[in-house]
Amino acid sequence: MEAPTPQAGPREVLVRVAYAGVNYAEVQHRLGDFGPPSPLDIPGMDASGHVAALGEDVSGLAVGDPVAV
């Protein structure tokens, strides 16, 4: 299944992820412990990378800045 290309909305930052960590809660979710996961649920909530795009009303960051989320 292919996911749609994300866009940065108002007050959002789009990050091109370089590294992601999968924590145990995400493993439990994929196993169905918190209900059935959606096919679009993507593990890797802990991530680092670079700002790819900025939405409206975002300040203090620029495209290309390194970030951790």
N, CA and C atoms as an extended XYZ file, in Angstrom:
207
Properties=species:S:1:pos:R:3:atomname:S:1:resname:S:1:resid:I:1 pbc="F F F"
N         0.837       -1.168        0.000 N   MET     1
C         0.000        0.000        0.000 CA  MET     1
C         0.887        1.238        0.000 C   MET     1
N         0.561        2.195       -0.826 N   GLU     2
C         1.318        3.435       -0.875 CA  GLU     2
C         0.599        4.505       -0.078 C   GLU     2
N         1.371        5.282        0.652 N   ALA     3
C         0.820        6.387        1.430 CA  ALA     3
C         0.886        7.659        0.599 C   ALA     3
N        -0.053        8.580        0.832 N   PRO     4
C         0.004        9.846        0.111 CA  PRO     4
C         1.245       10.649        0.512 C   PRO     4
N         1.739       11.485       -0.375 N   THR     5
C         2.873       12.347       -0.079 CA  THR     5
C         2.444       13.382        0.957 C   THR     5
N         3.127       13.453        2.094 N   PRO     6
C         2.707       14.401        3.132 CA  PRO     6
C         2.992       15.849        2.741 C   PRO     6
N         2.186       16.734        3.277 N   GLN     7
C         2.336       18.172        3.082 CA  GLN     7
C         2.350       18.818        4.464 C   GLN     7
N         3.104       19.886        4.634 N   ALA     8
C         3.115       20.618        5.902 CA  ALA     8
C         1.911       21.551        5.926 C   ALA     8
N         1.035       21.350        6.903 N   GLY     9
C        -0.121       22.216        7.075 CA  GLY     9
C         0.218       23.394        7.970 C   GLY     9
N        -0.755       24.218        8.287 N   PRO    10
C        -0.516       25.357        9.173 CA  PRO    10
C         0.063       24.894       10.516 C   PRO    10
N         1.104       25.581       10.970 N   ARG    11
C         1.789       25.292       12.241 CA  ARG    11
C         2.394       23.893       12.275 C   ARG    11
N         2.704       23.317       11.104 N   GLU    12
C         3.327       21.994       11.027 CA  GLU    12
C         4.680       22.074       10.330 C   GLU    12
N         5.547       21.121       10.668 N   VAL    13
C         6.866       21.004       10.048 CA  VAL    13
C         6.961       19.610        9.431 C   VAL    13
N         7.325       19.535        8.178 N   LEU    14
C         7.539       18.250        7.516 CA  LEU    14
C         9.018       17.895        7.651 C   LEU    14
N         9.294       16.700        8.166 N   VAL    15
C        10.671       16.269        8.415 CA  VAL    15
C        11.010       15.102        7.501 C   VAL    15
N        12.139       15.220        6.824 N   ARG    16
C        12.679       14.082        6.062 CA  ARG    16
C        13.478       13.253        7.070 C   ARG    16
N        12.940       12.106        7.428 N   VAL    17
C        13.520       11.283        8.490 CA  VAL    17
C        14.769       10.570        7.981 C   VAL    17
N        15.847       10.699        8.765 N   ALA    18
C        17.090        9.995        8.462 CA  ALA    18
C        17.219        8.738        9.319 C   ALA    18
N        16.802        8.845       10.593 N   TYR    19
C        16.879        7.732       11.531 CA  TYR    19
C        15.599        7.680       12.348 C   TYR    19
N        15.096        6.483       12.602 N   ALA    20
C        13.894        6.329       13.423 CA  ALA    20
C        14.074        5.162       14.373 C   ALA    20
N        13.523        5.320       15.562 N   GLY    21
C        13.541        4.249       16.545 CA  GLY    21
C        12.120        3.770       16.777 C   GLY    21
N        11.959        2.480       16.946 N   VAL    22
C        10.642        1.893       17.211 CA  VAL    22
C        10.622        1.489       18.678 C   VAL    22
N         9.692        2.091       19.446 N   ASN    23
C         9.634        1.768       20.873 CA  ASN    23
C         8.655        0.627       21.119 C   ASN    23
N         8.653        0.121       22.366 N   TYR    24
C         7.857       -1.065       22.660 CA  TYR    24
C         6.362       -0.824       22.502 C   TYR    24
N         5.876        0.384       22.808 N   ALA    25
C         4.447        0.677       22.623 CA  ALA    25
C         4.051        0.533       21.151 C   ALA    25
N         4.935        0.904       20.241 N   GLU    26
C         4.645        0.749       18.816 CA  GLU    26
C         4.607       -0.724       18.421 C   GLU    26
N         5.465       -1.534       19.017 N   VAL    27
C         5.434       -2.980       18.768 CA  VAL    27
C         4.097       -3.546       19.253 C   VAL    27
N         3.675       -3.138       20.454 N   GLN    28
C         2.392       -3.603       20.988 CA  GLN    28
C         1.237       -3.196       20.069 C   GLN    28
N         1.299       -1.981       19.549 N   HIS    29
C         0.235       -1.520       18.643 CA  HIS    29
C         0.187       -2.391       17.386 C   HIS    29
N         1.349       -2.688       16.804 N   ARG    30
C         1.389       -3.524       15.601 CA  ARG    30
C         0.894       -4.934       15.894 C   ARG    30
N         1.064       -5.390       17.131 N   LEU    31
C         0.569       -6.710       17.520 CA  LEU    31
C        -0.933       -6.703       17.784 C   LEU    31
N        -1.543       -5.519       17.831 N   GLY    32
C        -2.971       -5.413       18.047 CA  GLY    32
C        -3.376       -5.228       19.496 C   GLY    32
N        -2.418       -4.981       20.388 N   ASP    33
C        -2.731       -4.815       21.813 CA  ASP    33
C        -3.611       -3.594       22.082 C   ASP    33
N        -3.600       -2.606       21.218 N   PHE    34
C        -4.392       -1.389       21.403 CA  PHE    34
C        -5.472       -1.277       20.336 C   PHE    34
N        -5.903       -2.390       19.797 N   GLY    35
C        -6.856       -2.395       18.695 CA  GLY    35
C        -6.113       -2.642       17.399 C   GLY    35
N        -6.844       -2.948       16.350 N   PRO    36
C        -6.184       -3.256       15.076 CA  PRO    36
C        -5.501       -2.025       14.480 C   PRO    36
N        -4.255       -2.149       14.051 N   PRO    37
C        -3.559       -1.016       13.442 CA  PRO    37
C        -4.068       -0.750       12.023 C   PRO    37
N        -4.032        0.500       11.645 N   SER    38
C        -4.375        0.896       10.276 CA  SER    38
C        -3.189        0.564        9.369 C   SER    38
N        -3.444        0.231        8.104 N   PRO    39
C        -2.313       -0.001        7.183 CA  PRO    39
C        -1.418        1.227        7.024 C   PRO    39
N        -1.953        2.421        7.341 N   LEU    40
C        -1.153        3.642        7.205 CA  LEU    40
C        -0.426        4.016        8.485 C   LEU    40
N        -0.575        3.238        9.577 N   ASP    41
C         0.186        3.481       10.795 CA  ASP    41
C         1.635        3.090       10.536 C   ASP    41
N         2.519        4.045       10.640 N   ILE    42
C         3.924        3.811       10.339 CA  ILE    42
C         4.718        3.903       11.634 C   ILE    42
N         5.387        2.832       12.056 N   PRO    43
C         6.178        2.903       13.284 CA  PRO    43
C         7.392        3.814       13.103 C   PRO    43
N         7.911        4.268       14.221 N   GLY    44
C         9.088        5.138       14.197 CA  GLY    44
C         8.771        6.521       14.726 C   GLY    44
N         8.060        6.584       15.867 N   MET    45
C         7.663        7.878       16.428 CA  MET    45
C         8.866        8.689       16.920 C   MET    45
N         9.946        8.026       17.285 N   ASP    46
C        11.164        8.707       17.724 CA  ASP    46
C        12.071        8.802       16.503 C   ASP    46
N        12.340       10.035       16.059 N   ALA    47
C        13.076       10.169       14.803 CA  ALA    47
C        13.957       11.413       14.796 C   ALA    47
N        14.902       11.415       13.880 N   SER    48
C        15.708       12.604       13.614 CA  SER    48
C        15.895       12.718       12.112 C   SER    48
N        16.143       13.933       11.683 N   GLY    49
C        16.323       14.181       10.257 CA  GLY    49
C        16.489       15.668       10.007 C   GLY    49
N        15.951       16.125        8.889 N   HIS    50
C        16.070       17.533        8.507 CA  HIS    50
C        14.711       18.075        8.070 C   HIS    50
N        14.498       19.372        8.326 N   VAL    51
C        13.256       20.028        7.923 CA  VAL    51
C        13.166       20.000        6.404 C   VAL    51
N        12.051       19.461        5.892 N   ALA    52
C        11.831       19.387        4.440 CA  ALA    52
C        10.895       20.497        3.961 C   ALA    52
N         9.960       20.919        4.821 N   ALA    53
C         9.017       21.983        4.446 CA  ALA    53
C         8.419       22.568        5.709 C   ALA    53
N         7.997       23.809        5.615 N   LEU    54
C         7.371       24.509        6.731 CA  LEU    54
C         5.963       24.935        6.339 C   LEU    54
N         5.021       24.741        7.254 N   GLY    55
C         3.673       25.221        7.035 CA  GLY    55
C         3.565       26.691        7.434 C   GLY    55
N         2.399       27.255        7.196 N   GLU    56
C         2.153       28.645        7.575 CA  GLU    56
C         2.296       28.799        9.086 C   GLU    56
N         2.701       29.976        9.519 N   ASP    57
C         2.804       30.327       10.936 CA  ASP    57
C         3.861       29.525       11.680 C   ASP    57
N         4.885       29.023       10.997 N   VAL    58
C         6.009       28.358       11.653 CA  VAL    58
C         7.179       29.323       11.654 C   VAL    58
N         7.775       29.534       12.822 N   SER    59
C         8.958       30.396       12.896 CA  SER    59
C        10.032       29.686       13.698 C   SER    59
N        11.254       30.140       13.555 N   GLY    60
C        12.360       29.578       14.312 CA  GLY    60
C        13.037       28.394       13.657 C   GLY    60
N        12.532       27.949       12.521 N   LEU    61
C        13.135       26.846       11.775 CA  LEU    61
C        13.256       27.231       10.311 C   LEU    61
N        14.163       26.573        9.625 N   ALA    62
C        14.328       26.785        8.187 CA  ALA    62
C        14.472       25.416        7.510 C   ALA    62
N        14.103       25.355        6.240 N   VAL    63
C        14.287       24.116        5.472 CA  VAL    63
C        15.765       23.740        5.526 C   VAL    63
N        16.033       22.480        5.841 N   GLY    64
C        17.394       21.981        5.942 CA  GLY    64
C        17.922       21.912        7.367 C   GLY    64
N        17.240       22.557        8.331 N   ASP    65
C        17.686       22.493        9.720 CA  ASP    65
C        17.604       21.051       10.235 C   ASP    65
N        18.616       20.613       11.028 N   PRO    66
C        18.516       19.294       11.659 CA  PRO    66
C        17.543       19.355       12.822 C   PRO    66
N        16.741       18.300       12.983 N   VAL    67
C        15.736       18.240       14.048 CA  VAL    67
C        15.638       16.828       14.602 C   VAL    67
N        15.104       16.736       15.823 N   ALA    68
C        14.756       15.455       16.439 CA  ALA    68
C        13.300       15.569       16.853 C   ALA    68
N        12.531       14.505       16.635 N   VAL    69
C        11.097       14.519       16.963 CA  VAL    69
C        10.728       13.295       17.768 C   VAL    69
